[in-house]
Amino acid sequence: MKICVAGLGLIGGSMCMALKRAGYKVDGYNRSAEPLGYALKNGIIDNVATSFESYDVVFVALPPKPTVGFIIGTDFKEGAIVADICGVKKYIEDAVYAAKLDIKYVGTHPMAGKEVSGVENACADLFDKASMVVTRGICADERAISTIKELVKDMGFARIVECSAELHDKKIAYTSQLAHVVSNCYVNDPEIDGCLGFTGGSFQDMTRIAGVDENIWSELYLLNGDNLLEKAETLYKSLGGFIAALKEAKESGNAEAVRKNLTVGATAYRNGKANNFTGDGITVTELK
């Protein structure tokens, strides 16, 4: 099986390393020369891809709009499996299906990352114990999905989560995009100056992802704008409820209003809702 990864950043580079760890040979492509040279020099890839007609599987690890441009504008092997790893899925799926290409498209999204970027930060074990989301569109090819699942297992992922592109985007607006927005807003406070000696794990957890690439993430937010707006408005409403409860408690001198407000979220967490893989339209396969 001939495999190529197009886009050698943190995720693409880590995919190359994870596949090579599993015994595969992997070629690479990148739009700029420096990451490509680094990957070749450090054994992250075996060869540089100059064309794509010979590859059985191509993973596309580029931002959403360049991903669409690359898939639509590239000559692939007839029937090749082309899998993107973008953080939004409906936008990619709609564009690829509309182009009516002679490829087997599979939408994927690895649920792993770091607060840093670049192929120099890639590592072979980035996906160990992580989930890989695989989306199924109306033109899904079962043999292609099966091949991707095998590669996902070999890369070290702990589970495969299957759903529609629409459901993926709704879930990811809450679990990933909203978390990045909250982190970014949280550090936008003058109190951050001189706070280092007063911080513990909760502060580190809240701020770890505040400095991600604003160019990439603003595009992701826009392409999933309806879902993200819905989740942001829900959070805004929840914060409003807490503010009202705190004002009431200050006026009464009694913390009961705050306690009741906190109980809602605490109960949801204690009931395991944050640790539940199952749900309508979701299929989970645990990998051994």
C-alpha positions as CSV (number, residue, x, y, z in Angstrom):
1,M,0.0,0.0,0.0
2,K,1.5,3.3,-1.1
3,I,0.7,6.1,1.4
4,C,1.3,9.9,1.2
5,V,0.6,12.6,3.8
6,A,0.0,16.1,2.2
7,G,0.6,18.8,4.8
8,L,3.5,18.3,7.2
9,G,2.5,20.3,10.3
10,L,2.1,18.9,13.8
11,I,-0.8,16.5,12.8
12,G,0.5,15.5,9.4
13,G,4.0,14.9,10.7
14,S,2.7,12.9,13.6
15,M,0.6,10.7,11.2
16,C,3.8,10.0,9.2
17,M,5.7,9.0,12.3
18,A,2.9,6.9,13.7
19,L,2.5,5.1,10.3
20,K,6.2,4.5,10.1
21,R,6.3,3.2,13.6
22,A,3.7,0.7,12.5
23,G,6.0,-0.5,9.6
24,Y,4.5,1.5,6.7
25,K,6.6,3.5,4.2
26,V,5.2,7.1,4.0
27,D,5.9,9.8,1.5
28,G,5.2,13.5,2.2
29,Y,4.2,16.7,0.5
30,N,4.1,20.3,1.8
31,R,3.3,23.6,0.3
32,S,6.4,25.2,1.7
33,A,9.9,23.8,1.5
34,E,11.3,24.1,5.0
35,P,9.0,21.6,6.8
36,L,9.4,19.2,3.9
37,G,13.2,19.4,4.2
38,Y,13.0,18.9,7.9
39,A,10.7,15.9,7.6
40,L,13.0,14.2,5.0
41,K,16.2,15.0,6.9
42,N,14.8,13.6,10.2
43,G,13.3,10.4,8.7
44,I,9.7,11.5,9.3
45,I,8.9,10.7,5.6
46,D,10.6,8.3,3.2
47,N,10.4,10.4,0.1
48,V,9.0,13.7,-1.2
49,A,5.9,13.4,-3.3
50,T,6.0,15.3,-6.6
51,S,2.8,13.8,-8.0
52,F,0.0,11.7,-6.5
53,E,-1.2,9.3,-9.3
54,S,0.7,6.3,-7.7
55,Y,-0.7,6.5,-4.1
56,D,-3.3,4.2,-2.8
57,V,-4.1,6.4,0.2
58,V,-3.5,10.1,0.6
59,F,-4.1,11.9,3.9
60,V,-4.7,15.6,3.5
61,A,-3.5,17.5,6.6
62,L,-4.1,21.1,5.4
63,P,-6.5,23.8,6.6
64,P,-10.1,23.5,5.2
65,K,-10.0,25.8,2.2
66,P,-6.5,24.6,1.0
67,T,-7.8,21.0,1.6
68,V,-10.7,21.5,-0.8
69,G,-8.4,23.2,-3.3
70,F,-5.9,20.3,-3.1
71,I,-8.4,17.5,-3.4
72,I,-10.3,19.1,-6.3
73,G,-7.2,20.3,-8.1
74,T,-5.0,17.2,-7.8
75,D,-4.7,14.2,-10.1
76,F,-5.0,11.1,-8.0
77,K,-4.9,7.4,-8.8
78,E,-8.2,6.2,-10.1
79,G,-10.2,5.0,-7.0
80,A,-7.6,6.3,-4.6
81,I,-8.6,6.7,-1.0
82,V,-8.3,10.4,0.0
83,A,-8.9,11.3,3.6
84,D,-8.8,14.8,5.1
85,I,-8.2,15.5,8.8
86,C,-9.9,18.9,9.0
87,G,-11.6,20.2,12.1
88,V,-14.8,20.8,10.1
89,K,-16.4,18.1,8.0
90,K,-19.6,19.2,6.3
91,Y,-17.8,21.9,4.3
92,I,-15.2,19.5,3.0
93,E,-17.7,16.7,2.3
94,D,-20.1,19.0,0.4
95,A,-17.3,20.4,-1.8
96,V,-15.7,17.0,-2.6
97,Y,-19.0,15.3,-3.4
98,A,-20.1,18.2,-5.6
99,A,-16.9,17.9,-7.6
100,K,-17.8,14.2,-8.5
101,L,-14.2,13.0,-8.4
102,D,-13.0,9.5,-9.2
103,I,-11.7,8.9,-5.7
104,K,-12.9,7.3,-2.5
105,Y,-13.3,10.2,0.0
106,V,-13.3,9.6,3.7
107,G,-13.7,12.4,6.3
108,T,-11.6,12.0,9.4
109,H,-10.6,14.1,12.4
110,P,-8.0,13.0,15.0
111,M,-8.9,14.1,18.5
112,A,-5.4,14.9,19.5
113,G,-3.0,17.8,19.4
114,K,-0.7,20.1,21.3
115,E,-0.7,23.8,22.1
116,V,2.3,24.1,19.7
117,S,2.4,23.6,16.0
118,G,4.9,22.6,13.3
119,V,6.5,19.4,12.1
120,E,9.3,19.9,14.5
121,N,6.8,19.2,17.3
122,A,5.4,16.0,15.7
123,C,5.7,12.7,17.6
124,A,4.9,9.1,16.9
125,D,2.8,8.6,20.0
126,L,0.5,11.7,19.6
127,F,-2.5,9.6,18.8
128,D,-2.0,6.9,21.4
129,K,-5.2,6.5,23.5
130,A,-6.9,9.2,21.4
131,S,-10.2,9.0,19.4
132,M,-10.4,9.2,15.6
133,V,-13.7,10.5,14.2
134,V,-14.7,9.0,10.8
135,T,-17.6,10.6,9.0
136,R,-20.0,8.8,6.7
137,G,-21.5,10.7,3.8
138,I,-24.1,9.6,1.3
139,C,-21.3,8.5,-1.1
140,A,-19.3,6.7,1.6
141,D,-17.3,3.7,0.3
142,E,-17.2,0.8,2.8
143,R,-14.0,-0.7,1.6
144,A,-12.3,2.7,1.8
145,I,-13.6,3.3,5.3
146,S,-12.4,-0.2,6.3
147,T,-8.9,0.6,5.0
148,I,-8.8,3.9,6.9
149,K,-9.9,2.1,10.0
150,E,-7.1,-0.4,9.8
151,L,-4.6,2.5,9.3
152,V,-6.1,4.3,12.3
153,K,-5.7,1.2,14.4
154,D,-2.1,0.9,13.4
155,M,-1.4,4.5,14.2
156,G,-2.2,3.8,17.8
157,F,-5.6,5.3,18.2
158,A,-7.7,3.9,21.1
159,R,-11.1,4.2,19.4
160,I,-12.9,5.1,16.2
161,V,-16.0,7.3,16.5
162,E,-18.3,7.2,13.5
163,C,-21.0,9.7,12.7
164,S,-22.3,12.1,10.0
165,A,-20.4,15.2,9.0
166,E,-23.3,17.3,10.4
167,L,-23.1,15.6,13.8
168,H,-19.4,15.9,13.9
169,D,-19.5,19.7,13.4
170,K,-22.2,20.1,16.1
171,K,-20.2,18.2,18.6
172,I,-16.9,19.8,17.8
173,A,-18.3,23.3,18.1
174,Y,-18.8,22.4,21.8
175,T,-15.9,20.1,22.6
176,S,-13.1,21.9,20.8
177,Q,-14.0,25.3,19.2
178,L,-15.9,26.7,22.2
179,A,-13.1,25.6,24.5
180,H,-10.6,27.6,22.4
181,V,-12.9,30.6,22.4
182,V,-13.3,30.5,26.2
183,S,-9.5,30.2,26.7
184,N,-8.8,33.1,24.4
185,C,-11.5,35.3,26.2
186,Y,-10.2,34.2,29.6
187,V,-6.7,35.6,29.0
188,N,-8.1,38.9,27.7
189,D,-8.1,40.3,31.2
190,P,-5.7,42.9,32.7
191,E,-5.3,40.8,35.8
192,I,-3.1,38.4,33.7
193,D,-0.2,40.7,34.3
194,G,2.0,39.4,37.2
195,C,-0.3,36.5,37.8
196,L,2.3,33.6,37.4
197,G,3.0,33.3,41.1
198,F,-0.7,32.8,41.8
199,T,-1.5,30.1,39.3
200,G,-2.1,26.4,39.6
201,G,-3.4,23.6,37.4
202,S,-6.8,25.2,36.8
203,F,-5.1,28.3,35.3
204,Q,-2.8,26.2,33.2
205,D,-5.7,24.2,31.9
206,M,-7.8,27.3,31.1
207,T,-5.0,29.1,29.2
208,R,-3.1,26.3,27.5
209,I,-4.8,26.7,24.2
210,A,-5.3,30.4,24.2
211,G,-2.3,31.0,21.9
212,V,-3.2,28.8,19.0
213,D,-2.9,30.0,15.4
214,E,-5.6,32.7,15.0
215,N,-5.5,32.4,11.2
216,I,-6.4,28.7,11.2
217,W,-8.9,28.9,14.0
218,S,-10.8,31.9,12.7
219,E,-11.4,30.0,9.5
220,L,-12.6,27.0,11.4
221,Y,-15.0,29.1,13.4
222,L,-16.4,30.8,10.3
223,L,-17.0,27.5,8.5
224,N,-18.8,26.1,11.5
225,G,-20.4,29.4,12.5
226,D,-24.0,28.4,13.1
227,N,-23.0,25.6,15.5
228,L,-20.4,27.7,17.3
229,L,-22.8,30.6,17.7
230,E,-25.4,28.3,19.2
231,K,-22.9,26.9,21.8
232,A,-21.5,30.4,22.6
233,E,-25.0,31.7,23.2
234,T,-25.7,28.8,25.5
235,L,-22.5,29.6,27.4
236,Y,-23.4,33.3,27.6
237,K,-26.8,32.4,29.0
238,S,-25.1,30.1,31.6
239,L,-22.7,32.9,32.6
240,G,-25.6,35.3,32.9
241,G,-27.3,32.8,35.3
242,F,-24.2,32.7,37.5
243,I,-23.8,36.5,37.5
244,A,-27.4,36.8,38.6
245,A,-27.0,34.2,41.3
246,L,-23.8,35.9,42.6
247,K,-25.5,39.3,42.8
248,E,-28.4,37.7,44.7
249,A,-26.0,36.0,47.1
250,K,-24.2,39.3,47.7
251,E,-27.4,41.1,48.4
252,S,-28.7,38.4,50.8
253,G,-25.4,37.6,52.4
254,N,-26.2,33.9,51.7
255,A,-24.4,31.7,49.2
256,E,-27.4,29.5,48.5
257,A,-28.2,31.1,45.1
258,V,-24.7,30.4,44.0
259,R,-24.7,26.9,45.3
260,K,-27.9,26.1,43.4
261,N,-26.4,27.5,40.2
262,L,-23.2,25.5,40.6
263,T,-25.2,22.3,41.4
264,V,-26.6,22.2,37.8
265,G,-23.2,21.8,36.2
266,A,-21.7,19.8,39.0
267,T,-24.6,17.3,38.8
268,A,-24.2,16.9,35.0
269,Y,-20.5,16.2,35.5
270,R,-20.9,13.8,38.4
271,N,-23.5,11.8,36.4
272,G,-20.8,11.1,33.9
273,K,-22.2,13.1,31.0
274,A,-18.7,14.4,30.2
275,N,-17.3,10.9,30.0
276,N,-20.0,9.4,27.8
277,F,-19.0,8.2,24.3
278,T,-22.4,7.1,23.2
279,G,-25.3,9.1,21.7
280,D,-27.8,9.2,18.9
281,G,-26.1,8.8,15.5
282,I,-22.7,7.8,17.1
283,T,-21.0,4.5,16.7
284,V,-17.9,3.7,18.8
285,T,-15.4,1.0,18.2
286,E,-12.8,0.4,20.9
287,L,-9.5,-0.7,19.4
288,K,-7.2,-3.3,21.0
